Amino acid sequence: MQQIAPALAPHIAPVVTPLHQVTPERQAAGERLVARLKGAIEGFMFTDPLMTYAWSGDASSYRLIPAAVVLINSEDEVRAVMAAARAEGLPITFRAAGTSLSGQAVTDGVLAVLGDGWRRLNIHPGAEQITLGPAIIVANANTALKPFNKKIGPDPASQATCKIGGVVNNNSSGMCCGVTQNTYHTMARLRLVLTDGTMLDSGDPASCAAFRTSHAAMLDGLHQLHHQVISDPDLVALITRKYAIKNTVGYSLNALVDYSDPLDILIHLMVGSEGTLGFVSEVTYNTVPEHPFKSTALVSFPDPQSAGRAIIEMANGGIQLTTGVTAAEYIERRALETVAHLPPMAPLLPWLTDNSPAVLIDVTAPDAATLDREVAKAVELLSRHGATHVDFSTDAIRSHALWDIRKGFFASAGAARPKGSIMLTEDVAAPIERLADFVVDLRAMLDDHGYEDAVIFGHALAGNLHFQMGDDFSLPGSAEKFDAFSGALSDLVSLKYGGSLKAEHGTGRAIAPFVEAEWGAKAYGLMHAIKHLFDPEGLLNPGVLLNPDDKIHIKHLKVMPPADELVDMCIECGFCEPACPSQQMTLSPRQRIAVTRERERLRRSGEDPARLKRLDDDFQYAGLDTCAACNLCSLRCPVGIETGTMIIGQRAQRRGATGHAVAGLVADHRGSVETLMRAGVGLADAARTVIPAPAIEALTDAARRLTGKRLPRVSRALHRGPGAPKPVPNRQDPRQTGFPVPIAQSGRPSIVYFPSCATRMFGAPATRYDLLPVPAAMLALLERAGFDVVMPDHLNGQCCGQPFQSKGFPEQAASVGGDLKRELSSLSDAGRLSVVTDASTCAKHLREFPGDAPVLDSAQFLLSQVLPKLTITQKLPTVAVHHNCSAQRLAEQPMTEAIAGACADTVAVLSALNCCGYAGDKGLFVPELNAHATRFAKQDMPAGCTLGVSTVSTCASGLSEHTDVPFVGLASLLEWASRPLH
């Protein structure tokens, strides 16, 4: 059989560019490409220095600045980008979540980013299959399947962030996936677009028939490759052996052995092709069982060898199980040290010696009896191999906590690296029967090459180990050191152990120079032939997976200079991004940090003042104005980095004398400001009774444009608030009695109630339920529950200081908040009484900047102290719940849902948004942030829902506007549900 020659000189080739700039030629080509695409692309397109730098990095150690960034939402847009890139001689890289660890999702050409148009999810009858768009986050797919006790096979540690497009293109696996439940083996159907614009749907007979005709030559080429392989027993044996363990090095050559129909070969070659062969627009998975009964243990061993021997036996010869031990994560002693401070680790610490690894184990089963038997078998096995501490538990909270630690190792271990260094990571695999020796040799090799800080962990049942270490590539000799290490690693893994240099992270730029060494010349030639059949021009992601440059793995390496102590630990993994309301509108937390680092680097080096000024100027809107500063990113970050706090600090640095003067004036006259705000909103309310709301909004939008958006917008969902409620006289108030009275004297407990300024200024929309405003509802509930209420005499203008803090005026925040703290301290008798407030944002701020009195948020207080004393008299059929950012950071979601559940038969938690982006007054001054953050909220609303709840009035306003369902305060709903019926 004649061998098909590889493509030797594709006309679109990667260009090596300086790290911090795009060549003038590429810049011009990117601008021409954007001009070509005007009218064909609905989403954003960027060529400016700020946004192209923001998109220059993924989770790997590489950085390339794209000539253009384009958001794509349809197959037609994919075709348009391909045509424009071809005309301009630019390569294309497709990007899903950007959690790639080998440099697959960066380019100096066109970065085509997946937009909202690819968020399709359809569960088939019986949940035996699920069809997914490439922008679906893996964890969201599994959440949808959970009620059916099903999941998709791939389960990467980044599943709360990574998207299906990346999972398919990297053939990602994970904790429990093994070698049999990855995309290659569980895929039922694939829909794709080739470089010539042809769409192929492998599940559509008509599409397949048309493709067999139109692409007969391509299919014939694949048919020849298949016969070339099966006629070579040595090649078949090599391919079979390589895929008996996890392997993502090079193309999926097993497709040439496993299938004979060239159409089947084609779609399976797409899996793991890292965006170099075509664009995957949809995939259908065969689901796998997710047994509901599980027991988890973090088991310590005296040494790596004993742990390795236990894992070898648990691995069942490499056959993946769904009952019994389904996951075993090896964690070496040095890795354990980086998380030893976390509470779930405490029970293990007394059992650890200087050389003790641990193994995190899951045992799963379809029922409780089977689980007990499987756990007993596991305990016997572990004890026989010398385990020093075995503590299986079915406590789901503990299990999630332990797995969160394991899934966050990439970031948490990365945070332990020296400042200014970057995180390097590799994942390798060896035959499972050699795991014990492999662990020891890998540790020794890391130490021998000067990476003593490296930590090792991994999916041990599949012989798959991850390791990571830090290095500073701004220092002389660091790249050469890493190059020497990479060569030694190739020899150890590929030659000594016959393993995989990349088990599940994909080849990328990191391993491209070592593919031939691992596979040999014949198999490597097959890979070039495959690339030539699919992409003869080299249009798609050139230099990734196949690369003639034997030093590409040490080029375009990131530098991460210290820029801000709040974020210097960040390794740019991207775990934060799904929580960010401005992600894919302007910048995400990862991108804000990356750009901040580059600005700081330019400031220190002085090398390009003009570029620094452009970055600083453009960062005002993209980085500062459109950041909600909600810090939900910190909840996703394994090390709790608060990018929002960094942004607040940068806002403060940019505030000039005029800004501080205005803030001081507002702080000194906040009572008048509150009155004016309520009057202004009331005027808009009144105007809407005689002038249509759209006309008013058009007028105010015109005024905003004329004033550079310095005026707030008028929202039809924002209404005049009730103002300050009048204090209710009671004998417990020390101002009325002259001295504090013990609670027992009246028989009624006392509580200090502080109605927040937002609740006083802004009211709820009209509903069909005759609801009370939040302050009146709180007073009614407190009376109904038997509390004496103490309130400040002069509420108008009283503020916790949070609005000043978030805008970058910490001095005014301290002054305003200090006045309130002193007032609340006096009313609470120096903390003898608790304080309850009705806005989560206010409660959170008062806890972070505490006074004498303990502060409770309304959800916490109403659930624990009020609801048990009420009688529910009426219920809604359904209520929607949004957990605003402060409520999430206070971990109040269960409390809010419990109260809502008492007031409605069905509670529908809005899962399509995190922070709503209203962010205090950003819904008035930057309304596009609120609109972007809530763009899926309407489709998330259950049919027939007529009311929603939130614990912040401004958030409720933004949700009311964008869901067309009125959102009200939690207290208003509870008061209605417990209102006595006459």
N, C-alpha and C positions, 0 to 999 in steps of 0.2 A: 504494500500500500504506500503510495507516495505521500511523504510528509508535507503538510501545508507549512509554508515558510512564515516565520513571524514577521510582523510589521516592523521594519527597521527604522523608518524615518517618517513618522507621521508629521504632517505639516503644521499641526498645532502642538507646540511643545511647551513644557514649563519654562518659565524664565526666572532665573535666580536674581532677585532684587534685594536692595538693601533693606534691612529689617524695618526701618521706621518710615519708609516712603514708597510710593508707587512711582515707577519710571514715567517720565513725561509721555512716552509713547503709549504706555498702558493707560495712563490717565485720559489721554485724548480718545483712545479707543473706547474706554468705558463711557465717556460722555457721549460719543457718537452712538453707542449701543442704546443708551437711555433715550436719546432723541428718536432712534428707530422704533422704540417700543412705546412711544407716547400714543395713547389711545388703545393699545393692545393689552396693557397691564393696568388693572384697577388699583393694585396695592402700591406701597411705597417703592421708590427707586432712589438710590443714593450714590453719589460719587464724591461727596464732600469729605474733607479730612476727618471730621469728627465721627461721622457715622461709619465710614469705611474702617477706621481704626477700631471702633466699637465692635464691629463684626469680624475682626481679624484673628480672633483666637477661639479655639474650642477648649475642651477639657484637657487636651494634650499639652505637651511641652513646646509646641510649635506655634509660630505666629507668621501669617502672611496677610498683607493688606490687600483686599480685593480692589480691582479697578472699578467695579460696580456691584452694588447689592440690590437685588430685585426680589420682591415678595410675589410668589406665584400661588395661584388658587385654583387652577383648572388645567386640564390636559391641553387645551388650546393655548393657554399662557406658556406651558412648557414648550410647545412647538414654536411659539413666537420667540421665546428666549433662545432656543436652539438655532433658529434661523438667523437672528440678529448676531449671536455670538459667532456663528460660522462666517457671516459677512465681515465681521470685524477682526477675525483671527484670534478670538479670545476663547480660552477653555471655560467649561462650566463645572461648578461643584454644587451639588444639591445638599441642603442642610436641613435636618429635622430639629432636634433639640440641642445639637452641638455638645453632646456629652461624650463624643468620641475621644478615645485616649491614645490613638496612634497617629493623629494628624490627618485624618480623612476629610474633615469638614472645614478646612481652611484652604484658601487659594489666593493667587494674585491675579486671577481672571474674574469671572462672573460668579458671585455667590448667589445662588437661587434658593431663597429661604421659603420653607413651607408655611403657608398662611392658613387662615381659618377654613378655607374651602375643602381641606382634606380631613376634616374632623367627622368622618362618617363612622357610625357604629350600628351594626344590625345583628341581633342575636337570632339565629335560625330556630325553627320549632324544635323543642326538646333540648336546646342549648348544646347540641352536639357539634355545632359549628358557629363561628362568629366571623362576620365580615367587617374589616376595619380599614379606614383611611390611614395614610402614612403619618398624619399629624396627631393621631390618638395617642395619649400617654398610656403606657403599659398598665400602670396601676388602675387607671380609669376603666380599661377594658376588663380587668379582673374584678373590679368593684361591681360592674354591671353583671358579671357572670356569677358572683358569689351566691346570690339567692338560689342558684341552680346547683351549688356545690361543684362548680366547674371553674377552670382557669385556662389561659393559654399556656403552652409549654414553656417558652422562654421566660425567665424570671431574673433578669439582671439586677444587681444591687442598686442600680440607678433607676429602677422601674417607676419610682414616683416622679421622675423627670423625663426619662428617655422616651422616645416616640417610636411608633411601629416602623416608620420608614427607616430609621437607623437600625432597628432590630433585624429587619429583613436584610438590609444591605451589609450588615456585619455578621449575620448569622449568630447573633448574640445568644448566650445561654444564661447561666446564673447559678443560683444556690442549689436548686433541686432538678434542674433541667437535664443534667447529664448529657449523653451524646445521642439520645434517642428522642428527646422532646423539644429539640430546637426547631427553628422555622423550616429548615430543609426537610425534616421528617414529619412535621405536623401540618405543613401547608397543603391545603386542598385545592386552592386556585390562586392564580396571580394575574393581575392586570398591569400592563406596562406600556411605556412609550419608548420606542427605539429612536436612534439619532436621526433617522430619516422622517420622523414624525408619525410612523405607523403605530397604531394601537393594537395590542394583542391581548385578548381576554381568554385565558386558558380554560375558563369554565363555560364559554359560549361556543357551541359547535360551529355557528356561522362565522364567528371571528376566526376560529382555528382553520376552517376550510379556506377562507379568503387568504389567510396568511400563508398557508401551504402553497397557494398559487403565486402570490405576489413575491414571496421570499424563498422560492424553491432553491435558489443557489446557496443561500445562507444555510438552509436546513440540510442541503446536500453536504456542505462543508462540515457541519456538526456530525452528520452520519459518517463521514470519512474519519473524523477524529475518534469517534466511538470504535470503529473497526480497527483503527491504528492501535488503540489501547488494548482491546480484548485479544488482539493477536499477539500481544507481548506479555507472557505470563509474569515476567519480573515486574513489569509496570503495574499490572493488576494487583500483584501481591503488595507492592509498595503502597498503592492507593488504599487498598483494604486495610493495611496495617496503620496507615496514617490517620484514618478516620475511625479506628477502634477507640481512639482517645479524642478528647476535644482538640479541634484544629481549625484555625481560621487563617492559616498562612497560604496566601495565593488564592486562586480560583477554586471552586468546589469541583475538583476533578472527579470526585466520586460519582457525579452525575453521568460521566462517560462510562462508568462501570454499572451503575444501578439501573440505567434506562437505555433502551434501544430506540425508542421513538424520538427523533430529533426535536420534536416539539416539547416533550418531557425534559429532554436534556437542556433545552434552551431555558425553560423557566426555572430549573433547578440550578443552572449556572448563574442566574441572576441573584440567587441567595448567596450572600457573602461577597458580592462583587464590588462593594464599597462605592457604588455610584459610577463605576467606570464602564458599564455596558448598556445602561438604559435607565429609565426613570420608573420606579414602582409607584403606581397610583392607587392600588387597592390589593388587599390580600384576604383570603378566607382561610381561617385556621380550623383544623379539627381540635376541639377542646380536649382537655385531660381532666381526670377527676381531682377535685380538691376536697379531700375527706374532712369532715367537720370536727373529728376528734383528734386532738394533737397534744403531745407532751414534749416539753423542751427541757434540756439540761445543758449547763456549761460545765464540762467535765475536765478536770485537771489530770495531768500525767507527770511522772517524775522526769521524763526526758523525751526528746523528739522521736527517738527510735521506738519506744513503746507506744506512743501515740500513732506513729505510722503503721505499726503492725496491727493495731486495733482497727484502723481505718481500712487497711487492706482486706481484713475479714468482713467488715461491714459493707464493703463495696460490692459484694456479691458478684465478683468476676466482671464488674463493669456494667452489669445489667441494671437499668434504672427501675426502681420499684415505686409503686404508689401506696403500698401498705408496708409498714415497718419503718426502718430507718430511711428516711427520704432526703435528709440533708445532714452533712457532717462538715463543718467549717473548721479547718485547722487554723489556730492563732498562736504564733510563737510568742515566747516570753517577752521579747522586746516590744512587740505590738501590744500585748496586754498592758505594758507599762504606760502606754500613751492614753489609756482609758481607765486606769486604775482608780482615778478620782470619782468616777461615775457611780451613783448609788447601786445600780444592779450588779456591780462587780464585787461589792463588799463581801458576800458569802464565800467567794472563791479565794480572796486574798490570803487568808491564813494557810492555805494549802499550797501556795506557790513557793518554789525555790528559785534560785537564780537561773535555772535551766528548764523550768516547767512550762510546757506549752499547755494550751487548753483546746478542746474541741467542742464547738457548739452543735448540738445534735437535736434534730426533730424526729420524733416517731409519730406517724399518723396512721389512722385506721377509720373504717366506715362506721364503727360502733364502739361503745365503751369497753365491752368484754374483749374484743380483739385488741384494742389499745392496751389493756392491762397485760395481755399475753405478750404483745410485741415489746412493751417496755421491760418486762421481766427478762425476755431474751437479750435485750440490749444491755441491761444491767449485768447479766451473767458474763456476756462477752467482754464488756469494758473492765470488769473486775479481774477477769482472767488475764487481761493484758496489762494489769498494774495500775489502773486508774486510781487516783488517790482521793477523789471527791466526786460523787455522782449524786445529782439532786434533781431528778426528773420532776416536773410540775406541770399541771394542766392550767395553771393560772395564766390567762391570756394576756393580762397586763404585763406580767413579768416576761413572758415570751416575746411580746412586741418590743419591750425595752431592750432585751438582749439582742434581738435581731436588728433593732435600730442602731445599736452600737456597731454591730458587724457591718451593716450596710453603709455606715458612715465612716468606716476606716479610711477610705481614700482621702476624705477631707480632714478627719481628726488627726490622722498620722501626718498628713501634709501640714497641718497647722503647727506641728512640733518642729518643723524644719527651721534652720536659721533664717532670720529676716534677710530679704534680698535674694534668696535662692528660689529656684523653681522646683516643683515636684516632678520627679521622674517615676514612671510606673511601667512595669512589664507584667505580662501574665503568660506563664509557661505551663506545659503539661508533660508528664512522663507516664509510661505504662504503670498502672496502679500497683502491680506487684513489686515495683521498685521504688515506691513512694518513700519508704523509711530512709533509704540511702540518699535519695534525691534531695530530701529536705536538708540533710546534713551537708551534702556537697554544695548546695546552693548557698547556704549560710556562710560556708567557708570561702566561697568565691567572692561573695559580696565584701567580706572583711578583707580579703587579700587585695582587692582593688580600691580600698580606701573608702568603702561605703558602710562603715560600721554603724551609721545611723539608720540603715535600711531596716524595714520591718517586713515580715513574711506572714501571709495569711492566704486562705483560698478555699476553693470548693474541692475538698480532699477526696470525696467519693469518686470524682472524675479524674483524679491525679493532677488537678489543676491548682497551681499555686500562683498567687500574686505577690509581688514585692514592690516596694517603693522607697525612694530615698530622695534627698534634696541635693542640689548643686547650684552654684552661682556661675552662670556662663558669661558673666562680665569679667571674671577673673582669668588671667593667663593660665593655660594648661588644662582648664576644666573640660573643654570639648575633646581634647586629646585623651584625657583620662576616661571620659565616657565612651569614646571610640574603642579604646583598648578593652574596656569592660564588655562592650557589645560584641566584639569578636570572640572573647572568651566565653560569653554566654551562649553564642551560637555553637561553639565547639562542644560545650557541656551538654546542652539540651539536644541539639540535632544529631551530633555524632556519638557522644558517649551513651546517651540514654534513648536515642531514637524517638525523641519527643517532639513537641510543637513549641516553636518560639512564640507563637501567639495562639492561645487556646480559645479565647472568646472575644478579644478586643479588636480584632481585625488587623490586617497587615499594615496599612497606612504608609506613612513615610518612615516610621520607626524601624520596620523590619524589611522594607522593600529591598535593601542591599543584600539581605541574607536569604532571600527566597530560593535562589538557585542552589546555595550551599545546603539548604535543608532538603530540597526535593530532587536535586540532580538535574543534569542538562536535558534529558529527554522530557521529563515532566515540565520543566521550565519552558521548553520550546512549545509544549502544548498550550501553556498559559498565554504566550505571545500570539499563538495562532487564534486562540479564543478572542483575545482583545481585537485582533485584526478583523475577524468575522463580524463582530458587533459594532466596532467603532474604528474603521480604517483611518479616519482623519485624526484620531487622538483628541476628539472634542471633549470627552467626559473625563474629568478628574485625572489628567495626565500626571505621571510621577507618583501616583498612589498605587500601591500593590506591585506594580512593575516599574523599575526605575534603573536606568543604566549608570547613574551616579552612585558610586560605592560609598560616598560620604554624605548622602542626602540626609541620613539620620542625625547628623550633627550640624545641619544647616537650618537657618531660620528658627533657631531655638529662642524661646521667650527670655526676656529679662524682666524681673519683677522687683524694681527698686522700692525700698520703704517709702511710703507716701503718707500714711495716716495710721497711727497705732490701732485705731478701731478696726481696720480692715487689712492690715499687713499679713495676717494669717491666711487670707483668702488664697486658694489655689486655682480659682476661676473654673471650678467644676460645673457650675451652672445649676446645682440643685435648688438654688433659690428662685430660679426664674418663673416657675409656674405660679408662684404666689404673688408676683408683682403686677399691679394694675396697669403699669405703663409699658410692660414688655410687649414688643412688636408694635408699639406706638412711637415711643422715642427710645429710651434706654431701659435695660434691666439692671438689677443690682450688680451682677457680674460685669456688665459693660460700664456702669458708672465707676466701678473700682478700676477696671483696666484703663479707662481714659484718665482717671485721676492719677494713676501711676505714670502714665505717659506725660501728662502735664508736669508732674513733679520732676520727672527725669529731664525734660526740656528746660525747666526752670533752673535746675542745678547745673546742667551742662552748658547752657547758654548757646546751644548749637544752632537753633532755628527760631529766632524771636518771632518772625512773622507767622510761622505755623503755630507756635504757642499762643499767640494772641488770637488766632482764628479758633483754636480749640477752646480757649477760655471764654471767648465771646459766645460761641455756639453752645457751650455747656450750660449757659444760663437757662435757656428754655428746655433743652433736651435732658439736662442733668439735674437742674435745681427746680425749675418751675413745675415740671411734670412729675416730680417724685412725690408720692403721697406721704412719704416718711412714716409709713405705717409699721415698718419693721417686721412685717410678716415673713420677710426673707430670712430673718434670724431663726424663725421656727423651723424652716426647711434646712437651714445650714447646720451640719453636724457639730460645728463649734460655736454656733450662736452669733455669728457676725451681724451686727446691726448697721447695714448700709444706710438706712434712714437717718440714724444718729450722725453718721459722717456727713450726710447731705445737710442736715440742720446746722452742723458746725461750719460748713462751707457757706451756707446762707449768712450766718453771723459774720463771717470774714468779709463778705461783700457788702454788708450794710454800711452805708456812708453816714455822714453827720446828719444829713436831712432825714434819712430813714429813722435814725435813732431819735431825732427830735420829734418826728411824727408819732413814733411808738410811745415816747414819753408823754406826749400830749394826750394820746388815747388812754394810756394807763392812768393819768391824773384825772381824766374826765370820763371814765368808763361808764358811769351812770348815765351821763348825757348821751354817750355813744349808743348804749343799749336802748335808750328811749328812741333815739333817731332811727336805729335799725328796725325796731318794731313798727315805728311810724311809716318808714319807707316801704316795708313789706305790706303793711296794712293799706297804704295808698295803692300799691299794685293790686291787691285784692279787690279794692273798691273799683279801680279802673276796669278790671275784668268784668265787672257787672254791666258796664255800658259799652266797652270796646272789646272786640274779640281778642282772646289771648294771643293768637298768632300775630295780630297787628301790633300788640304791645311788645311782643318779643322781637319783631322785626325792627321796631323803633329803637329799642334799647340795644340791639345788636349793632345798628348803625352808629349809635352814640359810642358804643364800645370801640368800634373801629376808628372813629375819629379821635378818640382819646388814647389810642394805643392800648386798648383793653384794660385801662386803669379803672373803669367803672365796672361794677358787678352786673351780671346779667339778671334779668327778671325771669324766674322760672315759674311756670304755671303750677308746679307741685309744691312750691314754697309758700307757706301761709304765715300770717301774723300769729305770733305766739301769745300765750295767755298772760304773760307778765309775771310778776312776783306774787305768789299767793299770800294771803294775810295769815300771820301766825294765829294759831288756835290757842286761846288762853287755857292754861292748865296749872295746877298747883305744883307740878314737878319742876317748872321752869324756875331756875334760881334767880332770874331777873325779876320774877313776880313774887317770889316768896322771901327773897333776901338771903337765903342760904339753901344749899343743896338738901334735898329730902331723900332719905333712903327709899329705895324702890318698894320695900315691904310696907311702908307707911300707907301708900295709896292702894297697894295691891295691883297696880298697873305698872308695867315696865315703861321706861322712857327711852326715847331714841331722838337723836339730833338728825333732822332732815335738811339737806342742802339741795334745793332745786337748782340744777346747773344752768349756766347762762344760756346755753343753746336751747334748752327746753323752755326757758322763759321767753326767748326771742322768737323762736320758730315753732309754729303749730303744725298739727297733722292735717292731712287732706280730709275732706268730707267723706263719710262712709254711711252705710245704711243702718248702722247699729247704735247711733246716739251715744258715742263714746265720749268720756270726759277727757280733757287735756291731761297730760301726764302729771303735772303738779297736783291738780285736783284729785286725780285718780289715786295718787300716792297717799294723800291725806285721807281720802275715804277708806282706803285699804288699811292704813295704820289704825284708824279709829275702829274699823270693823274687827281688826285683830286684837284690839284692846291695848293699844299703845298710847301713851301721852307723848305728844310731839313738841320738840323744841326747834325753833327756826331762828335764823338771824333776823333782827328787826328791820334792817335796811338791806334788802336783797338786791335792789337795783344797782347793777355795776359790780356786784361781787363775782369774782372769777378765780379759778384755781391757778391761772397763769399759763395753762397749756397752749392757748392760741399764740401767745407771745413766744413761747419756747419753740414751737414748730416753725415759726417764721424767722427764727434766728435772732431773737431779742432776749437773751437769757437774763440780762439785768432787769428788764421790765417784768419778765416772768417771775423772777424772784421777789420783786417788790410787790406785785399784785397778789401773787400766791401767798406771800408772807402775811399780808393783811388778812386774807381769808383763814389761814392757819391759826393766827392768833384769835380770831373770832370763834372758830370752831373749838379751839382748845378751851376757851372760856365757857362756851355753852356746854361742853362735854365734861366740865369740871376736871380739866387736865387729864382727860382720857378715861374718866370713870364711866361715861356713857359712850356708846358707839355712834358713829356718823354714817348715815346712808345717803347716797346720792343717786340720781336717776339717769346718769349718762356714763357708759363704760369708759369713755375717754377721760372724763373727769376723775372717776374712781382710780383709774390706772395712774394718772398724773399725781394724784394726792398720795398714792402709795409709794411712788418713786421719789417724791419730795415730801416726806411725811412730817406731820406735826405730832402733837401729843395724842390726838384721838385716833383710834383704829377706824379705818374707812372701809365700808362695805358697798359693793355695787348693788344695784336694785335686784338683779337676777339672783345673786347669792342670798340677799336678805329676804326677798319675797318667798323664795323656795323654802328656806330653813325656818323662818320666823313668822311668816304671814300665812302662806298657803295651808299649813296644817290646821289653822284656826278658822278657815273659811268653809262655807258650804257652796259648792258649785251649783248654780241654779239653771244655767243655760250654756249650751255649747255650740260652736261652729262645726259644720261638717269638715272643713279643711282650713288650715292656716299655714301660710308660708313663713319660713324663718330664715333670716339672714344673720349670720354670725359676723358682726363687724370686726375690724382688725383689733380693737382694744379688747373686745370680748374674747377673741381667740387668744390673745396674749395673756389674758387673765384666766384662761382655761375654763371659761364659763359655758361652753357649748352644752354640756349635759344639763346644766341648771336651766338655761333658757328653754331647751327642748322639753324639759320636765314640766315647766310652767305652761308652755304652749300646749303640751299634751293633756294638761288638766282642763284646758279651755276649748279643745277641739278633738273631734274623733280621729282626725288624721293630721299629722305634722309633716309638712314637706320642707325639708331643708334644701335651700338653694345651693347646689353643688357646683354650678357652672361659674361661680365667681368667688373670689376671696375678699380682698378689700374692694369696696365699691368705687373707690377713687374720688369720693366727695371730699374727703380729707379736710374737714373744717369748713373753709370757705372756697376751696378749689373748685367745687361744683358751681360757684358763682363767677370766679375769675378765670378758671381753666376748665370750662365745662366739657371740653373734648376728652379729658381724662376720665371723668365720670361716665361719659357715653361709651368710651372704649372698654372700660373695666366691666360694664354691665351689658355688653353687647349680646351675651347669650342668656341673660337673665329671663327674658320673656319666654323663650322656649323651654326654660327650666321650670316655669310655673305650671302647677297641675291644673288640669281642666276643671272649671267650675270654682276655682279658688277666688274668693272675694275680699280677702284681707291678708296682710302680712305684718310681721312684727320685727322690730329692730330695737336695740337698746341705746341708739343715738338718733336724735331727731333729724340732724342733717343727712345722715345716711338714709333714713326713712324717706326723706324728700327725694333724694336721687333715685332710690329704688321705685318710688311711686311714679316718677316721671318715665322711667325706662321699662317698667313692666306693665304699666297701665292698670295696676292693682294698688289700692291705697295701703301704704305701710304706716303703722302706728307704733306707739310705745308699748312695751310689755305690760306696764302697769295699767294702761288704758284697757287692754284686752282682759286682764285678770279682774279688774274692777267690774267690767260688764258681765263677765262670766259668773261672778259671785254676787251680783247685785240682787238684793231681795226682790222677789216678784210679788206685786200686790194684786 
